[in-house]
Amino acid sequence: MFKRLAGADEARRDLLEQCKPVLRTEILPLNFSIGRIISKNLLSDIDLPAFNRAAMDGFAVRSCDTRGAKPQFPVYLDHFQPIRTGMVVPENYDAVVMLEDALLRGHQIEVSAELYPYKNISKFGEDVRHDEIVFKEGHRLRPPDIALLAALEKKKVEVYARPRVAIIPTGGELVPLWARTLRPGEAYEINGLMTKLYVEMWGGEPFLHDAVPDNFELIRSAMEANLKMDMIILIGGTSVGEKDYAPKALKELGDLLAHGVRIQPGKPTALGIVHKKPVICLPGYPVAALSSLYLFVRPTLKKMAHLEDSISVILAKLDRKIASKSGYLNIVRVELKSDKAIPISASGAGILSSVAKAHGFILIPEEKEGLEAGEEVEVTLFE
């Protein structure tokens, strides 16, 4: 039996309080920095544009020469210069008349629109000034941000390093993916793959360990060998059975914050801190592991990676009544059809196909005993 079951919010709060953002930095080529977080205020080394630049195809002119120009009363100019978008505006000219508002007539142009200074010109430094802060520390780089930095002649950028995450599957029954045909009692090691993909998606740098047999010393040694990582995730061996060694190894090496959480599925989850690093022990059943990935790994990893913990949620009406386990946070997979949320399975922590068929999940709070058909629910979308 579990000595004490922690509430999901309590367990998550205790874990997050102990975790700090990773402060290591690295310098990356600009074209490999998509999605990364700026580690310090980034200043421009140049003015952009570096010259007065034509914003239209047309003719560079002196704006004062166009005073009073109208379609009915055009003016005729002797001083002008043909120009194309992006070209340097010659000195002594302060506006560009568009082709639509000008006609070339011999050595003159006929202008049918009055211009003011810098009309149709991108002024020197108009976009970005030298020494201006382009992005502040903590900004997440998007494609247009990278395009701007490229225009500012930046080739590299300093960003926060991704949290390094050791993923250690445990279980003597596990066989490496595609290694051979399974024998009775064996299973492919799929949880490590799923966890690795989510760690990458959530801003971490995963290191997937070979599966470790159900042996206390081997599991403890695997944890010790990865203490230079920023986070350790163990998978399997988290319950209270004879061969469930992960929480025991965690407790020997550091602080066991929680072993057993009031969530369904995912009750055998264990959380702790070893050498100031978060250690999260996921249950071996895939759906239970996925629940704990979302509830505990995701927010912890996002905090360590300097990322906002925002996730897509939509409202829908429950298609039918759902029963839930009182006193537990119930995580129910649902399929979405129009504005309906259709429960796929409220139980079955090993039925991974129920997740593949689901669009997301709903959370039924501990204090509620199920939900009624027609209730409006928040559906958290699977990423």
N, C-alpha and C positions, 0 to 999 in steps of 0.2 A: 504494500500500500504506500501511496505517496504520503509523506509526513504532513505536508501542508500544500494546499493548492492556492496559487496566487491568482488574483484577478488579472485579466489581460492588460488593462490600463495601468495597473500598479506595476506589473512586471516590465512593461515597456518603458514606463517613466523611470524606474530604478536603473534600467540598462542605459537609457539615454543620458541620465545624469552623470554616469561614469565615463561616457565617451566624449572625445574631443575631435574637432576637425583635424585632418592631416595637414601639417604645415610645410612638409617638404615641397620643393618646387623643382621644375625642370623647364628647360628651354626647348621649344619645338619649332620645326619649320612651319611656317604659316599655313601651308596647305594640309598639315596634319593636325590642326588645332581645333577642328570643328567640335563643338560641344564642351570644350574645356573651359576651366574657370580662371580668369585673370587673377594673378597673385599679388599684383600691386597696380596702383594707378598708372595708366599707360598714356604718355604724353606724345604729341606729334613733334617730329623733328623738322617739319617743313610747313609752309603755308599751302593750302589747297583751295582753289587752284594757285599755282605759282606765278600766274600772270593773268591779266584781264583776258578772258576767253569768250569767244563768240558762242552764244547759246542758240543761234539760228543760222541757216544759210541766208545770205543776202548781201548787203553792202554796209561797210563801216562808214559812218558819217559823223559830222559834228551836230549834236542835238540842236544847238541854237539855230542852225541853218534850216531846220524843219518847222520853225515856228509858224503856226497858222495853217499848216498843210491839212487839206481835207480832200475827199474824193472829188468834190465839185471844184475845189480850188487847189490843185496840186502845186508844189514848188519844184523848181528845177535846180539841181546842184551840179557844180563843176568839181567839187572836192569830195571824193568818195573812193572806196577801195573794195572791190569784190572780195567776199570772205565766205568761208564755210564753217559749219559747226565745229567747235573745238579749236579753231585756229587762234593765234595771238591777234588781239585787236591792236592795230598799229597805233603808235603815239599820235597825239593830236586828234584822235577820234574817240568819242565817248558813247556811241550808241550804234546799234545795228538795225537797219531797216529790213524787214522781212521781204523776201522775193514777192510775196503777194501784194505788198504795198509799194512796189517800185517797178518802173519800166526803164530799161536802158534805151536811151534815144541819142544815138551818136556818141558824143563825148560828154553827155549829161545823163543824169537819171531823173526821172519824174517820180516824185515822192508824194503819196496821197494820205499820209498819216503823220501827225505831229509826234515827235519822240522827246522823252525827257532823258536826262543824263543816266547812262548805264542801262537803258532799255535794251533788253535782249543780250545782255552781257553778264557773264558770271565774273564777279569782281575778284580781284586778287585777295586770297584768304577768306573769301565769302563762306566756303564750306567748313574749313578747319584752319585755325590760326596756329602758327608756330608756338610750341610750349602749351597749347591748350590740352586739357585732359580729354582724351577721346573716349576712354572707358575707365570706370572706376574698379578698384579691387573687388572681386566677387562677381564680376559680370561674366555670364556664360556666352561664349562666342557662337554666333549664328552665321550662316552663309553671307548675309549682307554686311555683317561686321568684318568678316575676313576680307571681303571685297574692298571695304573702306581702308583697312590696314594695308592692303596691297597697293591701293592708290597712294597711300602715304609712304610708300617705298619700304614698308616693313617686310623683312624676310623671315624673322623669327619672333616668337612671343614667349614670355615667361608665364607659366601657368602652375596651378597646384598639381602635385602628383596625385594620381589616382590611388585610393586606398588599396593595398595589396591584401588579397583575401585567399587564405588557404582553405580548400574544400577537401575534407577527409571523409569519404564514405567508409562505413564499417559493416562487417558481416561476412562470415565465412561462406555464405551461399552466393555471394556476388561474383559474376563473371564479367570481364571487360566486354564492352560492346563489340559485337560482330566477331569475337575471338573464335567462337566455335558454337556448335549446336548445344542447347541447354540439356542437362540431365535432370531427372526428377528431383525436385527440391531446390533447384538453382534458379537464379534470376539475373537478368542483365542489369548492370549498374547504370540505371537511368537517372536516378536522383541527382547524381553528381553533374551530369550533363545539364539537366534543367536548372540546377543552382548556378552553374557556371554561366549559362546564358543570361539569367536574371542579374547576376553580379555585374556582367558587362553592360547590360542595359541600364542598370542603376548607378553607373559611374565608377565601378570598381575594376581592379585588375585581378582576375581570378587565376589561381594556380591549383589545378585539379590533381589531387594525390591519388595514387593507386589505392584500391580498396584494402582496408586493414582487417584481418581476421578478428573474430570475437575473442580477444586476448587483452587483458588489462594492461600488461606491460607494453605490448606493441602499440596500443592506443595511446597510452601515456607518452611513449617515446615519440610517436608521430606528432603529438601536440607540442612537445618540447622542441622538436626539430623545426617547428614553424613559428616559434615565438618572435622571430624578427618580422613576421607579417603584421599588418595592422588589424586584422580580424581573422578569427578561425571559425569555420563552420564544420561541425561534425554531423554526420547523417547516420541515423540508426543507432541501436543500442542505448536508447534514452529512457526506457521505461524502468520498471522495478524488478525485472526478471533476473534470473541467475547470471545471465551473460550480458546484461545491460551495464556496460562499464563506462560509458562516456561521462555521465554526471559524476561518477566516483573519481575518475581521472581529473576532471575539471576541479573538483573540490580539493584534491590533494595538491594541485599546482597553484591554485588561487582562491578566489571567493565565489562560491555558488550562490547567486542571487535568488534563483528560483528553480525548483525542480517539480514540474507539474503545474500547469496553468489551466484555469477554468475556461477552456475553449473547446469547441466541438466542430470538426476534428482538430487534433493537435495537442491534446491534453499532456502527452509525455514530453513536451518541450522543456529544455533546461537552458538557463541563461547564467552567465557568469563573467568574471573579469580575471584574467591572468596576465601579470606583468603590465597592468594598465591597458590591456587589449581585450576587446569584447570577444567572448566565446559563446556561440549559439549552437545548441545541440538540437537538430531537427529530428522528428520522428521518422522512422523508416518507410512508413506507408506514404506513397506519393502525394495523395491529396492532403494528408495531414502535414506533410513537409511543405507543400505549397501554401497552406494556411499560415504556417509560421514564417515562411519567407516574406509574405506580405505584411504580417502583423509586427514582425520583429527585425528581420534582416533589412527590409527596405528602408524604414525610417532611420535605423542606425547607420546604414551605409550612406544614405543621402546626407545625413549630418556630417559624417566624416569626409565626404566628398565635396562639401560646400554647396550642395544642391538643395533647392526647395523641394519639400516633400509634398508636392501637389499631384493629384491623381484624378483621372476623369471619372465623374459620377453623373449619372442621369436618373431622372425620375421615371417610374413606371408603376402600373397598377398590378398587384399580385393576381395571377390567374386563378389560383386556388389556395385553400387553407394550408398552412404549414404548421406542424407541431414542432416544438423545440424542447431541449433539455433545460429545465429550470435551474437557475443558478450558474449557467454557463453562457458564454458568448458563442452563439451558434453561427457558423459560416455556411451559408447555403448557396450552392451553384444554381444559376438560373440562365435560361435562354430567353432572348428578347425577340418578340414578334409584335410589330407595330408598337403600341404603347403598353404591351403586356409583358410581365415578367413571369416566366413559366419555370417553376422549380424542376430541376433535373434529378437531383438526389439529395436528400437531407442527411444521408448516412453513407457508409461505404468508403472508408478512408483509403482503400486500396484500389478503387475503381477510377483509374486515370482517365478513361474515356469520358467520364462525366465532366471532366474539366475541358477536354478537347471539344465537347459539344456545347459547352457553356460560353456565353458572352461575358459573364461577370459573376459577381456574388453579392448577396445581401447579408448584413449583419443583424442578428436578432439579439438585442441586449439581454443581459443576465436576468433582469427583473421581469422580462416578458415571457409568457408561456405561449409561444407560437404567434402567428399572424393570421388574420382573417382574409378571405378572398375579397378582392376589391380594394384592399388597403394600398395607399401610395407608399412606395418604398424607394430607397436610394440604392441604385445598382452601381457598384464599383466595377469598372470595366477591367478585364484582364488585359495586361499589356502584351 
